[in-house]
Amino acid sequence: MHSALPARSVAVVLGTRPELVKLAPVIHRLGDATRLIHTGQHWDDAMSGRFLKELGLPRPEVLAEVGGTSRAVQIGRSLEQLDALFTGDRPAAVVVQGDTNATLAGALAANARAIPLVHVEAGLRSHDPAMPEEHNRVLVDAVSDVLCAATPENRANLLAEGVGADRISVTGNTVVEAVRAHLPDDGRRSALLARHGLVPDRYVLATVHRPENTDGPATLRTVLTELAALATDEVPVLLPLHPRTRARVEAERLGGLLAGIRVLEPLGYGDFLALARHAGLLISDSGGIQEECTVLGRPLIVVRRSTERPEAMTHFAALVSPGPELGRLARLRLAEGERGLRRLAGLPSPYGDGRAAERIARLVATAAGSARSAGSPTALAA
């Protein structure tokens, strides 16, 4: 804990549950210096409140009328409210993580008021211009004063774009700490599997929520069809159903495709990690799961056009587009059985040693105590 920093002097701006997970270790390190601001991009009292409690985080300031709107409206409304907050009670530094609309709004608000900006998980690149998150992360990196790159590859991306080496630190990824801290112990994991009637290594755990897979009925139908075709009595397919996906399934009348799949309500972070730890295979379009699988030592099929996390693709994950290749590759991975799982269990995660939050908190403390250097980006408000 950085007790030298004044209370509530560091604004941590976020808007989604994955950001809560990734930033929790940093928030714990900063302690009372944290001023937590949730833009409301993905806010609901049931799910978000549950995550806050599970992760041991303070109740945040929540912005108004942001969730459920378009990308431009989310960024605009968040930016306007953050600017008012930062004007009335100026933080010593602002911390954002990743590539969400909340991340971009927090970054622009800090930049407009010339407040030192720390970007956690800087330098990710998919090189896919169709991905809104790609534009967000590039813009945030451009205006950040301190860029916390999770891997050497992320640092190389930033250097290739002309970012000064003095602004970049390779910190590792806080996901390693988050998984280690919140993975339930053996007894709780065994009890959870027993409750669901599951045999370790003999089930598939899937998640589907990205717009590229849910907003087009043909693509969503294809993904659900492939998942259903994988399911057997011996190897069931579990699908915690994201609210976005549920809404699209209902709107497109695709509920019949879920008949052979074990549909679950959205899970808390610990329960999800417990089920993922013993899955014979993970199938997902999530960015975070691409990192978590490397800590859990489980194989993953990423159902997306592109990925900004190539480090996971070397040993743990494979990238496929929706279609028959998904089912074919899934069956190959499952056929590897215990031998394949044993191989992954012996490999280190490419995302660091579990001390990322310690390094990031130290960088935040330095940024909060220092004026911007002459080489920092020029505030957009100028």
N, C-alpha and C positions, 0 to 999 in steps of 0.2 A: 504494500500500500504506500502511495506517495503522499505522506502526511504533510510534506512541505508545501504542497499546493493548497491554496485556499479552498474552502468548501464550495461546491457547485461552480468551480471556475472553468471546468472543461465540458463543453457541450458535446454530447455524443448523440448524433442525429441518425435515426434509423426508421424503417417503415414496414419491415416484413419479419416473419418468424425466423427465417434463416439468418438475418442480420442479428437478431437477438441471440441466437446460438453462437454465432461467430464472435460477437463483441462481448459476450458475458465474461470470458476470462480477462479481457482488458478492463472492463468495468470493475470487476472485483479487485484488480490490481490498483486501479485509480482510487477506489474507495469513495470517501466522502467528497472528493474533488469532482465526482461525476454529476453532471446535470443531464439527465436522460430525457430526450425529446423524441416522441414517436409521431411521425407525420400522419399516421392513420391510413397509409396506403393499403395495408392489410390489417385492419383493426376490427376485432370483435371481442366483447368482454369475455365470452366463454373461452375461445381458443387463445387469444393473446394474453388474457389474465392467467390462464393455466400455464403458459410458457413462462411468464414473468415469475410466477410462484415457483415453478419447477427449477428454474435457473437461478433463483435467489436474487432477483433484480428488483430495484426500487420501482415504485409506481411512476410512470413517466408523465411529463406534460404531453397531452395529445392534441394535435392540431384538428381544426374543424373542417368538415365537408370536403375531404380529400379522397377517401376510399370510394371505389365504384365509379370513378370518373375516368375520362380519357387520359392518356399519357401527358399531353400538353397541359390539361387542366390540373392534373395532380402536381406537376412540377411548378406551374404558375401559382396555384393556391398555397402550396407548401413554401415556396420562395417568399411570397408576400408576408406570410405569417412569421416565418423565421427571421426575416429582416426586421420586423417589428420587435420580436423577442430580443434579438441581438442588439438593437438600438436601445431598448429599455434597460437591458441587463447584459452588458457586453462580456462574452466569455474571453478567457485568456487564450483558448485554442478550441478548435472544432475538430472532431473525429468523425469520419464516415467510413463505411466498409462496402466493398464490392461495387455493384453496378446497377442498383435499382433507381427508380425515379426519385426516391427519398435521398439516395446518395448524391445524385446530381443536384437536387434542390439544396441540400445542406452545403455542398461544395460551393455553389454559386453564391449562397447567402454569406458564407465566410469570406469568399473572394471579394464580394461587393463592399464589405466593411473592413477589408484588409486585416482580417483575423487569421492567424496562422492555422493552416489546414493540414491535417494528417489523414492520408488515405491508406486504410488497411486493405490488404490484398490488391495492391497496385500491379499494373503490368500484365494482367490477363488479356489475351487477345485470341479471338476466334477467327479474325480476318473474314468475317461474314457480315457484309453490310445490311443484310436483311434482318439482323438481330438487333432490336432496340438497345439491348444491354451493351452491345459493342460500342455504340455511339456514346452511351452514358459513361462507360469506363474510360474511353479515350478523352472525353471532355474533362472528367474529374482529374485524371492524371495530369492534364495540361495546366490546371490551376492549383495543384497541390504543392505545398512547401516541403512536406516530408512524405516520401512514397515508400511504404512498407511492402516490399516485394516478398511474396511467400517463397519463391524458388529462384535459383540462378537464371532459369529460363525467362521468368517474368522480368528480372533485372535486364537481361539482354534485349527484351522487347522494348523497354523504356530507353535504353541507350541507343538503340537503332532509330528511335524516333527523335533523338536529339535532346532527351532529358539529361540534365547535368548529373554526373555521377555523385556529386556531393549531396544531392537531394534524395538519393536512393539508398535504402538499407535492406539487405536480405534478412528477414526476421524468422522465416518459417511461417506456417499457417496455424492460427489458433484452433482450427478444427481438431488438431491432435489432442490438445488439452481438453477441449469440449467433449470429445468422445471418451477419453479416459476418465473424466470427472463424472459423466452421466450414464455410462454403461452400467446397468445393474449388476450386482454380484451373481455368482453361479446359482445360488439358491433362488433368488428372485427370477432369474431367467428361466430356470427349470419349471418354476411354478407357472410362469406366463405361458410357456409352451404347452404345459399340461392342460391349462385352462382352454387353450385353443385346439387341443387334440393334435398337436404337431410333434413330429419326430425330428430331432436335430439333423440338419443337412438333407432333409427329404421334403423340402417345400420351396416354392418360388415366392419371393416378396417383390411386388411391383408397385410403382407409383407413376401416375400420369397427370400432369397439370399444365404444362407449357402451352401457350396459345397455338404454337405451330402444330401441336398434336390434338388439341381439343376444339379449336374454333372452326375447323373444316370437317363437316360430317363424314366425308369419305375417308379422311385420315384417321379420325377417331374410330370409325367402324373397323378399319384395317387393324389398328393397334389392339382393340378389344377382341377382335376375331382371332388374332394370333395368340393372345394371352389365353383365351378360352380353349384353343386347340392344344395348348401345352398342358392343361390341367388334367390330372388323372386321380384316381382314388389314392394311389400310393404317393403321388407328388402333387399336392394341391397348389393352386395359385392364389395368393392372398393379395388383395387390392384395397388398401386404405383409400377411400374415395375422397379426393379433394373437392371442396365445394364447387369450384369452377367446372370440374369434370362432371360432377353429379348434375349440375344445371344443364350442361350440354347434352348429356345422355338423355335427360328428361325432355329437353326441347326437341331433340332429333328422334325421339322414340326408339332409342337403342337399348332399352332396358333388357330385352331378351338376350342380348349378347353377354350379359352378366350372370346368366343362369348357372353356368358351370364354374364361375369364379367365386371365391369366398370374399365377399365385399365386407370391409370393416369400416367403422367410423374413423375419422382422423385420429391419429395416435399422438400421445405426448412424446417428447423427445426420448426419454429413457426407454419407454416401451418399444418405440420404433428401433432404437439401437439394439435392444435385446433380440427382437425378431430378425433384424438384419444380421446380427452376429452369428446366428445359427442357420441362416438360409443357405440352401444349396446353390442358389443363384439369385442375384438382384437384377431387376429390369426397371429402368427409370429414365426420365428426361430431366432429372434434377441436377443442378450443378454441384450442390453440397454433397450428394451421395457419391459423386465421383471422387471426392476427397475422403469421405468417411469409409468407403470400401477399402481404401488402402491401409487404414488404421485397424479395421476389423478383420482384414485378411480374407475378404470374400470376393468372388467374381461378379462382375457387373456388365450388363449390356446397356449401352446408352442409346436411347431411341431419339435421335436428333439429326439435323442436317450437318451440324458442326459442333465443335467443342472448343472452349477456351482453356481446357485443362489437359493438355497433351501428356503431362507427366503421368497421369493415371493410366494412359493407354498402353504404356510400355509393357506392363505385366498384368494389371488388375482388370482393365476394362476394354471393351471394344465398342466402336461406334457404328451404328447401322441406321438406315432410314426405315420408316414404317413399310412393312411388306413381308413377303415370304422369307427373306433373309433373316428377319428377326427370329422366326420360329426355328429355322435351320441352325442358326448359331446357338440359340438357347439349348437345343437338344445336344449339340456337340459339347457345350460346357457342362451340362448335367451328366453326360456320359463319362466325363473325366472323373467324376465321383471323388472318393476320398483322396486319390492321388493328386488331383488338381487342387483340392483344398489344402492339402498338406504343403504343397509347393508354395502357395500364396502365403500361408501362415508363417513361413520362414523368411519372408521378404520385408525389408524396412519400408515405411511409408516415405514417399519422396517429399512429403510436406513438413519435414523437420523433426526436431527432438523433443517437442512438447514444452518449449520455453519461449514461444513466440510472444505471448502476452507480456511476459517480463520485459522483453526487448522493446516492444511497442510502447508500453507504459513509460519506459525510460525516455524514449524519443518524444512522447507527448509532453512529459515534464520539461524536457529541454526546450521544446517549441513554445510551450506556454510561458517560459521564463525569458524568452528571447524575442527581440523585435525581428521583423522580417529582414532577411539579408537583402542586399542591393540586387542580387541576382534572381530574386523571387518573381513569380509572375505578376504582372501589373493588374490591379483590381479592375474588374469589368465596369465598375461604377464610375471610373475616372473619365 
